[in-house]
């Protein structure tokens, strides 16, 4: 009984301190985030399906929805506190396992963003835009902080979180006051610096190319004069990069390993030379990835053509991912600029609309009213950039009605019908 009482007092004191008093801002944000992951509610499968498989946008949210998202209050209290930290975020990830390094926090970060979208819907319906703003800004900061490790996949999760937050703002545009919208835009601008794809190249280079080169050299030192053993150990190292191909003459020898041994002349020194040659390409890629969009396109095309012609199997294994990542990076920079443009338009009208430049264009974004199913529902901003195979647009909803996608390839299209499972 005494233990229960003391535990209750600790929980109450913690809640009071987080809600009303001063709290420390010198704690590594990653510690708060880890604690936030721990206090996430353990929902039943039925409750999870209810929250995350139904389409809630454009609906009158029932009390059960509100009760479920309120179970995340403790988690978001910690996420908000982490956003106020004045020290850098350090996840403490040990990258020595190389490509096998585990990054379990990334999935949890994405989950926080998905819940933030739902909580914003509920808070806005309840007339509490300030709570929605606070959750969205804290989630935005979490997205930025998730990429502090310099890993490419972490930077892509950062973009995913930013996109979820930006689209949530656009979908609910009409429910935010001009003052709150300005606070959101200012909060995005004041968030921790975003990780760039170019900044991830050193870590990607070290954790793959450097890691593999070091392991092969260790094998050589452990097996002097026995290159067959070195090559056998090297094969085990690369086994996780590709599984055996079905339908191949020898399924026990995966395609990638065949390509490596052929290109390396069957020797470990040959494999090391392949890795050295790839290192030079990393240096070229680092310079290309920092170029503005107009200059980047020409350089990237030439670089991609060389990659396609390369007979080095390591090159085709690692480099194509950077091109797609850079396209996503351009897209999110555009989306963030669109949020700022829309806020300026809300505050200052036409002059505000022209005050922000398209990051991938020669002037402001194209503006037009958006009509959905015969009804004017808001306005659309369109970028000159179409690097992902479609024009980048963001639709800002100014009137209630049936939900539709506000960005991406299918922007302007209706969302899936409302699920009957409630």
DRENDO-1510 file (C-alpha; in Angstrom, 1 decimal, always signed):
<recs>
REC; n; res; u; v; w
REC; 1; UNK; +0.0; +0.0; +0.0 .
REC; 2; UNK; +2.8; +2.4; +0.9 .
REC; 3; UNK; +4.5; +1.7; -2.5 .
REC; 4; UNK; +1.3; +2.4; -4.3 .
REC; 5; UNK; +0.8; +5.7; -2.5 .
REC; 6; UNK; +4.4; +6.8; -3.2 .
REC; 7; UNK; +4.0; +5.9; -6.8 .
REC; 8; UNK; +0.8; +7.9; -7.0 .
REC; 9; UNK; +2.5; +11.0; -5.5 .
REC; 10; UNK; +5.4; +10.7; -8.0 .
REC; 11; UNK; +3.0; +10.5; -11.0 .
REC; 12; UNK; +1.0; +13.5; -9.7 .
REC; 13; UNK; +4.1; +15.6; -9.0 .
REC; 14; UNK; +5.4; +14.8; -12.5 .
REC; 15; UNK; +2.2; +15.8; -14.1 .
REC; 16; UNK; +2.0; +19.1; -12.1 .
REC; 17; UNK; +5.6; +19.9; -13.0 .
REC; 18; UNK; +5.1; +19.3; -16.7 .
REC; 19; UNK; +1.9; +21.3; -16.9 .
REC; 20; UNK; +2.5; +24.3; -14.8 .
REC; 21; UNK; +6.1; +24.7; -13.5 .
REC; 22; UNK; +9.5; +25.2; -15.0 .
REC; 23; UNK; +11.2; +22.1; -16.3 .
REC; 24; UNK; +14.8; +21.4; -17.3 .
REC; 25; UNK; +15.8; +22.3; -20.8 .
REC; 26; UNK; +19.4; +20.9; -20.6 .
REC; 27; UNK; +18.4; +17.2; -20.9 .
REC; 28; UNK; +19.2; +15.4; -24.1 .
REC; 29; UNK; +15.9; +15.4; -26.1 .
REC; 30; UNK; +16.5; +11.7; -27.0 .
REC; 31; UNK; +16.0; +10.8; -23.4 .
REC; 32; UNK; +12.6; +12.4; -23.3 .
REC; 33; UNK; +11.7; +10.8; -26.6 .
REC; 34; UNK; +12.7; +7.4; -25.3 .
REC; 35; UNK; +10.5; +7.9; -22.2 .
REC; 36; UNK; +7.7; +9.1; -24.5 .
REC; 37; UNK; +7.9; +5.8; -26.5 .
REC; 38; UNK; +7.7; +3.9; -23.2 .
REC; 39; UNK; +4.5; +5.6; -22.0 .
REC; 40; UNK; +2.6; +5.2; -25.3 .
REC; 41; UNK; -0.7; +3.5; -24.5 .
REC; 42; UNK; -0.9; -0.2; -25.1 .
REC; 43; UNK; -4.1; -0.2; -27.2 .
REC; 44; UNK; -6.0; -3.4; -27.9 .
REC; 45; UNK; -6.0; -4.5; -31.6 .
REC; 46; UNK; -9.6; -3.5; -31.9 .
REC; 47; UNK; -8.8; +0.0; -30.6 .
REC; 48; UNK; -5.8; +0.3; -32.9 .
REC; 49; UNK; -7.9; -0.7; -35.9 .
REC; 50; UNK; -10.6; +1.8; -34.9 .
REC; 51; UNK; -8.1; +4.7; -34.7 .
REC; 52; UNK; -5.8; +3.9; -37.6 .
REC; 53; UNK; -7.7; +2.0; -40.3 .
REC; 54; UNK; -10.7; +4.4; -40.4 .
REC; 55; UNK; -10.7; +7.6; -42.4 .
REC; 56; UNK; -11.5; +10.3; -39.9 .
REC; 57; UNK; -11.0; +13.4; -42.0 .
REC; 58; UNK; -14.2; +15.2; -42.8 .
REC; 59; UNK; -16.1; +13.3; -40.1 .
REC; 60; UNK; -17.8; +14.3; -36.9 .
REC; 61; UNK; -15.5; +12.6; -34.4 .
REC; 62; UNK; -17.2; +10.4; -31.7 .
REC; 63; UNK; -16.4; +10.4; -28.0 .
REC; 64; UNK; -14.7; +7.0; -28.3 .
REC; 65; UNK; -12.2; +8.6; -30.7 .
REC; 66; UNK; -11.5; +11.4; -28.2 .
REC; 67; UNK; -11.1; +9.0; -25.3 .
REC; 68; UNK; -8.5; +7.0; -27.3 .
REC; 69; UNK; -6.4; +9.9; -28.4 .
REC; 70; UNK; -6.4; +11.3; -24.9 .
REC; 71; UNK; -4.6; +8.2; -23.8 .
REC; 72; UNK; -1.5; +9.6; -25.5 .
REC; 73; UNK; -1.5; +12.7; -23.3 .
REC; 74; UNK; +1.5; +11.5; -21.3 .
REC; 75; UNK; +3.5; +10.7; -24.4 .
REC; 76; UNK; +2.9; +14.1; -25.9 .
REC; 77; UNK; +3.7; +15.8; -22.7 .
REC; 78; UNK; +7.2; +14.4; -23.0 .
REC; 79; UNK; +7.4; +15.1; -26.7 .
REC; 80; UNK; +6.5; +18.7; -26.0 .
REC; 81; UNK; +9.1; +19.0; -23.3 .
REC; 82; UNK; +11.8; +17.5; -25.5 .
REC; 83; UNK; +11.0; +20.2; -28.1 .
REC; 84; UNK; +12.0; +22.9; -25.6 .
REC; 85; UNK; +15.5; +21.4; -25.0 .
REC; 86; UNK; +18.4; +23.8; -25.5 .
REC; 87; UNK; +20.9; +21.0; -26.1 .
REC; 88; UNK; +21.4; +18.9; -29.2 .
REC; 89; UNK; +19.6; +15.6; -29.6 .
REC; 90; UNK; +21.9; +12.6; -29.5 .
REC; 91; UNK; +20.3; +9.2; -29.9 .
REC; 92; UNK; +23.4; +7.4; -28.8 .
REC; 93; UNK; +23.4; +5.0; -31.8 .
REC; 94; UNK; +26.4; +2.8; -32.1 .
REC; 95; UNK; +27.1; +2.6; -35.9 .
REC; 96; UNK; +29.9; +0.0; -35.5 .
REC; 97; UNK; +27.6; -2.9; -36.9 .
REC; 98; UNK; +27.5; -1.0; -40.2 .
REC; 99; UNK; +24.5; -1.8; -42.4 .
REC; 100; UNK; +23.2; -4.1; -39.6 .
REC; 101; UNK; +22.8; -1.2; -37.2 .
REC; 102; UNK; +19.4; -1.1; -35.6 .
REC; 103; UNK; +17.4; +2.1; -35.6 .
REC; 104; UNK; +14.3; +1.1; -33.6 .
REC; 105; UNK; +13.3; +4.7; -32.8 .
REC; 106; UNK; +12.4; +5.6; -36.4 .
REC; 107; UNK; +9.2; +3.6; -36.5 .
REC; 108; UNK; +8.1; +5.0; -33.2 .
REC; 109; UNK; +8.8; +8.5; -34.4 .
REC; 110; UNK; +6.6; +7.9; -37.4 .
REC; 111; UNK; +3.9; +6.6; -35.1 .
REC; 112; UNK; +4.0; +9.7; -33.0 .
REC; 113; UNK; +3.4; +11.8; -36.1 .
REC; 114; UNK; +0.4; +9.7; -37.1 .
REC; 115; UNK; -1.1; +10.1; -33.7 .
REC; 116; UNK; -0.4; +13.9; -33.8 .
REC; 117; UNK; -2.6; +14.1; -36.9 .
REC; 118; UNK; -5.5; +12.4; -35.1 .
REC; 119; UNK; -5.1; +14.5; -31.9 .
REC; 120; UNK; -5.1; +17.7; -34.0 .
REC; 121; UNK; -8.4; +16.6; -35.6 .
REC; 122; UNK; -9.9; +16.1; -32.1 .
REC; 123; UNK; -8.5; +19.3; -30.6 .
REC; 124; UNK; -9.8; +21.4; -33.5 .
REC; 125; UNK; -13.2; +19.8; -33.2 .
REC; 126; UNK; -13.2; +20.7; -29.5 .
REC; 127; UNK; -12.3; +24.3; -30.2 .
REC; 128; UNK; -8.7; +23.9; -28.8 .
REC; 129; UNK; -6.4; +25.0; -31.7 .
REC; 130; UNK; -3.7; +25.9; -29.2 .
REC; 131; UNK; -3.4; +22.2; -28.1 .
REC; 132; UNK; -3.3; +21.2; -31.8 .
REC; 133; UNK; -0.6; +23.7; -32.5 .
REC; 134; UNK; +1.5; +22.6; -29.6 .
REC; 135; UNK; +1.3; +18.9; -30.6 .
REC; 136; UNK; +2.1; +19.7; -34.2 .
REC; 137; UNK; +5.1; +21.9; -33.4 .
REC; 138; UNK; +6.5; +19.3; -30.9 .
REC; 139; UNK; +6.1; +16.6; -33.5 .
REC; 140; UNK; +7.8; +18.7; -36.1 .
REC; 141; UNK; +10.7; +19.2; -33.8 .
REC; 142; UNK; +10.8; +15.4; -33.2 .
REC; 143; UNK; +11.0; +14.9; -36.9 .
REC; 144; UNK; +13.9; +17.2; -37.2 .
REC; 145; UNK; +15.7; +15.7; -34.2 .
REC; 146; UNK; +15.3; +12.1; -35.5 .
REC; 147; UNK; +17.9; +12.8; -38.3 .
REC; 148; UNK; +20.7; +14.0; -35.9 .
REC; 149; UNK; +22.6; +10.7; -36.5 .
REC; 150; UNK; +23.3; +11.6; -40.2 .
REC; 151; UNK; +21.8; +8.3; -41.6 .
REC; 152; UNK; +19.9; +8.5; -44.8 .
REC; 153; UNK; +16.9; +6.6; -43.7 .
REC; 154; UNK; +16.6; +8.9; -40.6 .
REC; 155; UNK; +16.6; +11.9; -42.9 .
REC; 156; UNK; +13.8; +10.3; -45.0 .
REC; 157; UNK; +11.8; +9.7; -41.8 .
REC; 158; UNK; +12.4; +13.4; -41.0 .
REC; 159; UNK; +10.8; +14.3; -44.4 .
REC; 160; UNK; +7.8; +11.9; -43.7 .
REC; 161; UNK; +7.1; +13.6; -40.3 .
REC; 162; UNK; +7.4; +17.1; -41.9 .
REC; 163; UNK; +5.0; +16.1; -44.6 .
REC; 164; UNK; +2.4; +14.7; -42.1 .
REC; 165; UNK; +2.5; +17.9; -40.1 .
REC; 166; UNK; +2.3; +20.2; -43.1 .
REC; 167; UNK; -0.6; +18.2; -44.7 .
REC; 168; UNK; -2.4; +18.2; -41.4 .
REC; 169; UNK; -2.2; +22.0; -41.3 .
REC; 170; UNK; -3.4; +22.3; -44.9 .
REC; 171; UNK; -6.3; +19.9; -44.4 .
REC; 172; UNK; -7.5; +21.8; -41.4 .
REC; 173; UNK; -6.6; +25.3; -42.6 .
REC; 174; UNK; -10.1; +26.7; -42.1 .
REC; 175; UNK; -10.1; +25.7; -38.4 .
REC; 176; UNK; -6.9; +27.6; -37.4 .
REC; 177; UNK; -7.0; +31.3; -36.7 .
REC; 178; UNK; -4.6; +33.6; -38.6 .
REC; 179; UNK; -2.6; +34.1; -35.4 .
REC; 180; UNK; -2.3; +30.3; -34.8 .
REC; 181; UNK; -1.2; +29.8; -38.4 .
REC; 182; UNK; +1.5; +32.4; -38.0 .
REC; 183; UNK; +2.7; +30.7; -34.9 .
REC; 184; UNK; +2.9; +27.4; -36.7 .
REC; 185; UNK; +4.9; +28.8; -39.6 .
REC; 186; UNK; +7.2; +30.7; -37.2 .
REC; 187; UNK; +7.6; +27.4; -35.2 .
REC; 188; UNK; +8.6; +25.5; -38.2 .
REC; 189; UNK; +11.2; +28.1; -39.0 .
REC; 190; UNK; +12.5; +28.0; -35.4 .
REC; 191; UNK; +12.7; +24.2; -35.2 .
REC; 192; UNK; +16.0; +22.4; -35.0 .
REC; 193; UNK; +18.0; +22.5; -38.2 .
REC; 194; UNK; +16.9; +20.0; -40.8 .
REC; 195; UNK; +19.3; +17.3; -41.9 .
REC; 196; UNK; +20.1; +17.4; -45.6 .
REC; 197; UNK; +20.7; +14.5; -47.9 .
REC; 198; UNK; +24.1; +15.8; -48.6 .
REC; 199; UNK; +25.0; +15.8; -44.9 .
REC; 200; UNK; +24.1; +12.1; -44.7 .
REC; 201; UNK; +26.7; +11.1; -47.3 .
REC; 202; UNK; +29.7; +10.9; -44.8 .
REC; 203; UNK; +27.8; +8.6; -42.5 .
REC; 204; UNK; +26.5; +6.4; -45.3 .
REC; 205; UNK; +30.0; +6.2; -46.7 .
REC; 206; UNK; +31.5; +5.2; -43.3 .
REC; 207; UNK; +28.8; +2.8; -42.2 .
REC; 208; UNK; +28.8; +0.8; -45.5 .
REC; 209; UNK; +31.9; +1.3; -47.5 .
REC; 210; UNK; +34.2; +2.0; -44.6 .
REC; 211; UNK; +32.7; -0.8; -42.5 .
REC; 212; UNK; +33.0; -3.4; -45.3 .
REC; 213; UNK; +36.6; -2.4; -46.2 .
REC; 214; UNK; +37.7; -2.7; -42.5 .
REC; 215; UNK; +36.1; -6.1; -42.1 .
REC; 216; UNK; +37.8; -7.4; -45.3 .
REC; 217; UNK; +41.2; -6.1; -44.1 .
REC; 218; UNK; +40.6; -7.8; -40.7 .
REC; 219; UNK; +39.9; -11.1; -42.6 .
REC; 220; UNK; +43.1; -10.6; -44.6 .
REC; 221; UNK; +45.1; -10.2; -41.4 .
REC; 222; UNK; +43.5; -13.2; -39.8 .
REC; 223; UNK; +44.1; -15.4; -42.8 .
REC; 224; UNK; +47.5; -14.5; -44.3 .
REC; 225; UNK; +48.1; -16.3; -47.5 .
REC; 226; UNK; +44.6; -17.9; -47.6 .
REC; 227; UNK; +42.6; -15.6; -49.9 .
REC; 228; UNK; +39.9; -18.3; -50.3 .
REC; 229; UNK; +39.1; -18.0; -46.6 .
REC; 230; UNK; +39.1; -14.2; -46.9 .
REC; 231; UNK; +36.7; -14.4; -49.8 .
REC; 232; UNK; +34.5; -16.9; -47.9 .
REC; 233; UNK; +34.3; -14.4; -45.0 .
REC; 234; UNK; +33.6; -11.5; -47.4 .
REC; 235; UNK; +30.7; -13.5; -48.9 .
REC; 236; UNK; +29.2; -13.8; -45.5 .
REC; 237; UNK; +29.5; -10.1; -44.9 .
REC; 238; UNK; +27.6; -9.2; -48.1 .
REC; 239; UNK; +25.0; -12.0; -47.8 .
REC; 240; UNK; +22.6; -9.7; -46.1 .
REC; 241; UNK; +22.5; -7.3; -49.0 .
REC; 242; UNK; +20.9; -9.7; -51.3 .
REC; 243; UNK; +19.3; -13.1; -51.0 .
REC; 244; UNK; +19.5; -15.9; -53.5 .
REC; 245; UNK; +17.6; -15.4; -56.7 .
REC; 246; UNK; +14.9; -17.8; -57.6 .
REC; 247; UNK; +15.3; -19.3; -61.1 .
REC; 248; UNK; +19.0; -18.7; -61.2 .
REC; 249; UNK; +21.2; -21.6; -62.4 .
REC; 250; UNK; +22.8; -21.8; -58.9 .
REC; 251; UNK; +20.4; -20.4; -56.3 .
REC; 252; UNK; +23.0; -21.0; -53.6 .
REC; 253; UNK; +25.2; -18.3; -55.1 .
REC; 254; UNK; +23.3; -15.0; -55.0 .
REC; 255; UNK; +23.4; -12.7; -58.0 .
REC; 256; UNK; +25.2; -9.9; -56.1 .
REC; 257; UNK; +28.0; -12.1; -54.9 .
REC; 258; UNK; +28.5; -13.5; -58.5 .
REC; 259; UNK; +28.8; -9.9; -59.8 .
REC; 260; UNK; +31.2; -9.0; -57.0 .
REC; 261; UNK; +33.5; -11.9; -57.6 .
REC; 262; UNK; +33.5; -11.4; -61.3 .
REC; 263; UNK; +34.3; -7.7; -61.1 .
REC; 264; UNK; +36.9; -8.3; -58.5 .
REC; 265; UNK; +38.7; -11.0; -60.4 .
REC; 266; UNK; +37.9; -13.5; -57.6 .
REC; 267; UNK; +40.3; -11.9; -55.1 .
REC; 268; UNK; +39.8; -9.9; -51.9 .
REC; 269; UNK; +42.2; -7.2; -53.1 .
REC; 270; UNK; +39.9; -6.9; -56.1 .
REC; 271; UNK; +37.0; -6.4; -53.8 .
REC; 272; UNK; +38.9; -3.7; -51.9 .
REC; 273; UNK; +39.6; -1.9; -55.2 .
REC; 274; UNK; +35.9; -1.9; -56.1 .
REC; 275; UNK; +35.2; -0.3; -52.7 .
REC; 276; UNK; +38.0; +2.3; -53.3 .
REC; 277; UNK; +36.6; +3.2; -56.7 .
REC; 278; UNK; +33.2; +3.7; -55.1 .
REC; 279; UNK; +34.8; +6.0; -52.5 .
REC; 280; UNK; +35.7; +8.4; -55.3 .
REC; 281; UNK; +32.1; +8.5; -56.4 .
REC; 282; UNK; +30.9; +9.3; -52.9 .
REC; 283; UNK; +33.1; +12.4; -53.0 .
REC; 284; UNK; +31.6; +13.5; -56.4 .
REC; 285; UNK; +28.0; +12.8; -55.1 .
REC; 286; UNK; +28.6; +15.0; -52.0 .
REC; 287; UNK; +29.3; +17.9; -54.3 .
REC; 288; UNK; +26.3; +17.3; -56.5 .
REC; 289; UNK; +23.9; +16.9; -53.7 .
REC; 290; UNK; +24.6; +20.4; -52.4 .
REC; 291; UNK; +23.7; +22.1; -55.7 .
REC; 292; UNK; +20.6; +24.2; -56.2 .
REC; 293; UNK; +17.8; +22.4; -58.0 .
REC; 294; UNK; +18.4; +23.8; -61.5 .
REC; 295; UNK; +22.2; +23.0; -61.4 .
REC; 296; UNK; +21.5; +19.7; -59.7 .
REC; 297; UNK; +19.3; +18.3; -62.4 .
REC; 298; UNK; +22.0; +18.4; -65.1 .
REC; 299; UNK; +24.8; +17.1; -62.9 .
REC; 300; UNK; +22.5; +14.4; -61.4 .
REC; 301; UNK; +21.6; +13.1; -64.9 .
REC; 302; UNK; +25.2; +12.8; -65.9 .
REC; 303; UNK; +26.1; +11.1; -62.6 .
REC; 304; UNK; +23.1; +8.7; -62.9 .
REC; 305; UNK; +24.2; +7.8; -66.5 .
REC; 306; UNK; +27.6; +6.8; -65.2 .
REC; 307; UNK; +26.1; +4.8; -62.4 .
REC; 308; UNK; +24.0; +2.8; -64.8 .
REC; 309; UNK; +27.0; +2.0; -67.0 .
REC; 310; UNK; +29.2; +1.1; -64.0 .
REC; 311; UNK; +30.4; -2.5; -63.8 .
REC; 312; UNK; +31.0; -2.1; -60.1 .
REC; 313; UNK; +28.2; -3.9; -58.3 .
REC; 314; UNK; +28.6; -1.9; -55.1 .
REC; 315; UNK; +27.8; +1.3; -57.1 .
REC; 316; UNK; +24.5; +0.1; -58.4 .
REC; 317; UNK; +23.7; -1.2; -54.9 .
REC; 318; UNK; +24.1; +2.1; -53.0 .
REC; 319; UNK; +23.8; +5.2; -55.2 .
REC; 320; UNK; +20.3; +5.1; -56.8 .
REC; 321; UNK; +18.8; +5.7; -53.4 .
REC; 322; UNK; +20.3; +9.1; -53.1 .
REC; 323; UNK; +18.7; +10.4; -56.3 .
REC; 324; UNK; +15.2; +9.6; -55.0 .
REC; 325; UNK; +16.0; +11.0; -51.6 .
REC; 326; UNK; +17.1; +14.3; -53.2 .
REC; 327; UNK; +13.8; +14.5; -55.1 .
REC; 328; UNK; +11.9; +14.0; -51.8 .
REC; 329; UNK; +14.1; +16.7; -50.3 .
REC; 330; UNK; +13.2; +19.2; -53.0 .
REC; 331; UNK; +9.5; +18.3; -52.5 .
REC; 332; UNK; +9.5; +18.9; -48.7 .
REC; 333; UNK; +11.4; +22.2; -49.1 .
REC; 334; UNK; +8.7; +23.3; -51.5 .
REC; 335; UNK; +5.9; +22.2; -49.1 .
REC; 336; UNK; +7.4; +24.1; -46.2 .
REC; 337; UNK; +7.7; +27.2; -48.4 .
REC; 338; UNK; +4.0; +26.7; -49.5 .
REC; 339; UNK; +3.0; +26.7; -45.8 .
REC; 340; UNK; +4.8; +30.0; -45.3 .
REC; 341; UNK; +3.2; +31.4; -48.5 .
REC; 342; UNK; -0.3; +30.4; -47.5 .
REC; 343; UNK; +0.2; +32.1; -44.1 .
REC; 344; UNK; +1.5; +35.3; -45.7 .
REC; 345; UNK; -1.5; +35.2; -48.0 .
REC; 346; UNK; -3.9; +34.7; -45.1 .
REC; 347; UNK; -2.3; +37.7; -43.3 .
REC; 348; UNK; -1.6; +40.1; -46.2 .
REC; 349; UNK; -3.5; +39.0; -49.2 .
REC; 350; UNK; -2.0; +39.2; -52.7 .
REC; 351; UNK; +1.2; +40.9; -51.6 .
REC; 352; UNK; +1.8; +38.1; -49.1 .
REC; 353; UNK; +1.2; +35.5; -51.8 .
REC; 354; UNK; +4.0; +37.1; -53.9 .
REC; 355; UNK; +6.4; +37.5; -51.0 .
REC; 356; UNK; +7.7; +33.9; -50.9 .
REC; 357; UNK; +9.6; +32.4; -53.8 .
REC; 358; UNK; +9.2; +28.8; -55.1 .
REC; 359; UNK; +12.5; +27.1; -54.0 .
REC; 360; UNK; +12.5; +25.3; -57.3 .
REC; 361; UNK; +11.1; +28.0; -59.5 .
REC; 362; UNK; +11.8; +31.5; -60.8 .
REC; 363; UNK; +9.2; +33.3; -58.8 .
REC; 364; UNK; +6.2; +32.8; -56.5 .
REC; 365; UNK; +4.0; +29.7; -56.6 .
REC; 366; UNK; +1.1; +29.4; -59.0 .
REC; 367; UNK; -2.2; +30.1; -57.2 .
REC; 368; UNK; -5.7; +29.0; -58.1 .
REC; 369; UNK; -8.9; +28.2; -56.4 .
REC; 370; UNK; -9.6; +24.5; -55.9 .
REC; 371; UNK; -13.1; +23.1; -56.7 .
REC; 372; UNK; -14.0; +19.6; -55.5 .
REC; 373; UNK; -17.2; +18.0; -56.7 .
REC; 374; UNK; -18.5; +21.3; -57.9 .
REC; 375; UNK; -17.8; +23.2; -54.7 .
REC; 376; UNK; -15.0; +25.8; -54.1 .
REC; 377; UNK; -13.2; +24.2; -51.1 .
REC; 378; UNK; -10.1; +26.3; -50.9 .
REC; 379; UNK; -7.0; +27.3; -52.8 .
REC; 380; UNK; -4.0; +25.4; -54.4 .
REC; 381; UNK; -0.4; +26.4; -54.6 .
REC; 382; UNK; +1.6; +24.8; -57.4 .
REC; 383; UNK; +5.4; +24.6; -57.8 .
REC; 384; UNK; +7.4; +24.6; -61.0 .
REC; 385; UNK; +9.1; +21.4; -59.8 .
REC; 386; UNK; +8.0; +18.0; -61.2 .
REC; 387; UNK; +11.1; +15.9; -60.4 .
REC; 388; UNK; +9.0; +13.1; -58.9 .
REC; 389; UNK; +7.0; +12.7; -62.1 .
REC; 390; UNK; +4.2; +15.1; -61.1 .
REC; 391; UNK; +3.8; +18.7; -60.2 .
REC; 392; UNK; +4.2; +19.5; -56.5 .
REC; 393; UNK; +1.0; +21.0; -55.2 .
REC; 394; UNK; -0.5; +21.7; -51.8 .
REC; 395; UNK; -4.3; +22.4; -51.3 .
REC; 396; UNK; -5.4; +24.5; -48.4 .
REC; 397; UNK; -9.0; +23.5; -47.3 .
REC; 398; UNK; -11.2; +26.6; -46.4 .
REC; 399; UNK; -14.5; +24.8; -46.2 .
REC; 400; UNK; -15.9; +21.7; -44.6 .
REC; 401; UNK; -16.9; +18.8; -46.9 .
REC; 402; UNK; -15.9; +15.4; -48.2 .
REC; 403; UNK; -12.2; +14.7; -47.7 .
REC; 404; UNK; -9.6; +14.6; -50.5 .
REC; 405; UNK; -5.9; +14.4; -50.8 .
REC; 406; UNK; -4.1; +17.7; -50.4 .
REC; 407; UNK; -0.7; +16.8; -51.7 .
REC; 408; UNK; +1.3; +14.2; -53.5 .
REC; 409; UNK; +0.7; +12.4; -56.8 .
REC; 410; UNK; -3.0; +12.1; -56.2 .
REC; 411; UNK; -3.6; +15.6; -54.8 .
REC; 412; UNK; -7.2; +16.6; -55.3 .
REC; 413; UNK; -8.6; +13.1; -55.5 .
REC; 414; UNK; -11.2; +11.8; -53.1 .
REC; 415; UNK; -10.1; +9.8; -50.1 .
REC; 416; UNK; -11.3; +6.2; -49.7 .
REC; 417; UNK; -15.0; +5.9; -48.6 .
REC; 418; UNK; -15.6; +6.2; -44.9 .
REC; 419; UNK; -15.2; +2.8; -43.2 .
REC; 420; UNK; -18.3; +1.3; -41.6 .
REC; 421; UNK; -16.2; -0.3; -38.8 .
REC; 422; UNK; -16.9; +2.0; -35.9 .
</recs>
